[in-house]
C-alpha cells in the first residue's frame, strides 16, 4: 500500500516534521516521483522493526500528544540552546556564563537560578560520568520558563566536576522543568540516551542542535516499545 507522509508519520508514531527531517537525512526508506515522496507500508514496517520502532495501524494519532509526551526531551532541547566553547574553568564560572547566555532577561531570576544550581552541586556533583554532567536546581522553578527547557553546553576545555568516575566533563545538559513529574521524565529519557556509547561519541564531536535532536528522537521512539 502506498502512503501519504501524514499516514506514514501516524504509523511510525512520529510528528510529521520529524519524519520530514529524517527523509532529508536519508534515514527513512522512500520512493520519489518527481518532488513527491511515496512510502510503501511493507517497507516502512520492515524499517521500523529493524530499528526497534513502534508501528501502529491507527491512523488518527494525536501528534500533539506524541510531541509532548514521547518526545519531551527532544522538545525541551529544541526550546533551549546549544552553546559551544563556553568560557569557564570551574563549575561556578561555567554556570555563570551559561545563565547569562540563556537570555532570561531578569537579573533577580538569573541570580536565583544560579544560586539554586550551585546549591544542588553542594549536595552532590551532577557529573554522572563519561564526561557528562546534568546541572539542575534541586526543586523545579515554576516562574523561570513556561515549558521544559534544556541547554546543551560544550565547554571550551573539559572541566573538573567531581564526577563519579573522576573524568573531566566535556558536555553539560542544563535542565529546567516546572514540576517533579516533568523533571523525572526528562532525566529518564536523557539517561536512556546516555547509556548508548554511540550517543556519547556523537556528543564528543560537538554536533549541531539538529543532529542532537535527531539522535534523541531516535532513542525516544525506541522507548515506545519498552
Secondary structure, 3 states (H helix, E strand, C coil): CEECHHHHHHHCCCCHHHHHHHHHCCCCCCEEECCEEEEEHHHHHHHHHHCCCCCCCCCCCCHHHHHHHCCHHHHHHHCCEEEEEECCCCHHHHHHHHHHHCCCCCHHHHHHHHHHHHHHHHHCCCEEECCEECCECCCCCCCCCCCCEEEEEEECCCECCCCCCCCCECEEEEEECCCHHHHHHHHHHHHHHHCCHHHHHHHHCCCCHHHHHHHHHHHHHHHHHC
